[in-house]
Amino acid sequence: MINCNKCKYFYITWEAYQPKGCHYFGFKSKKLPSLVVLETSGKECQAYRSKDAI
């Protein structure tokens, strides 16, 4: 499973009802963005880029 916390597109919104976000896909969610992508597309997130690779 992809760890969004290590992805350069992941961010914290500080909104109580949607605390996690993805800059690449442009959405906020209560769940980790990688889980939302998996649930909606049936595939693991293809946008993941490691923060270490920057």
C-alpha positions in Angstrom: 0.0 0.0 0.0 1.2 3.5 -0.8 2.1 5.7 2.2 0.7 9.2 1.3 2.8 10.7 4.2 5.9 10.1 2.1 4.4 11.6 -1.1 5.4 15.1 -2.3 1.7 15.8 -3.3 0.2 15.0 0.2 -0.7 17.8 2.5 -2.6 18.5 5.7 -5.5 20.8 5.3 -6.3 21.5 8.9 -10.0 21.3 8.2 -11.6 19.0 10.7 -14.0 17.3 8.2 -11.4 16.9 5.4 -7.9 16.9 7.0 -5.9 15.2 4.2 -5.3 16.4 0.7 -3.6 15.6 -2.6 -2.2 18.5 -4.7 -1.8 16.2 -7.7 -5.5 15.2 -7.9 -6.8 18.4 -6.3 -9.0 16.9 -3.6 -9.4 16.8 0.2 -10.7 13.8 2.2 -11.1 12.3 5.6 -9.3 9.2 4.3 -5.7 9.0 2.9 -5.8 10.1 -0.7 -4.3 6.8 -1.8 -7.2 4.9 -0.3 -9.7 7.2 -2.1 -7.9 6.6 -5.4 -7.9 2.9 -4.9 -11.6 2.9 -4.0 -12.7 5.0 -7.0 -10.4 3.6 -9.7 -9.7 0.1 -8.4 -5.9 0.8 -9.0 -3.1 2.0 -6.7 -2.2 5.6 -7.0 0.0 6.2 -10.1 0.8 9.8 -9.0 2.9 8.9 -6.0 6.3 10.6 -6.0 8.6 10.2 -3.0 9.6 13.4 -1.1 13.1 12.0 -1.0 13.3 12.2 -4.8 12.9 16.0 -4.8 
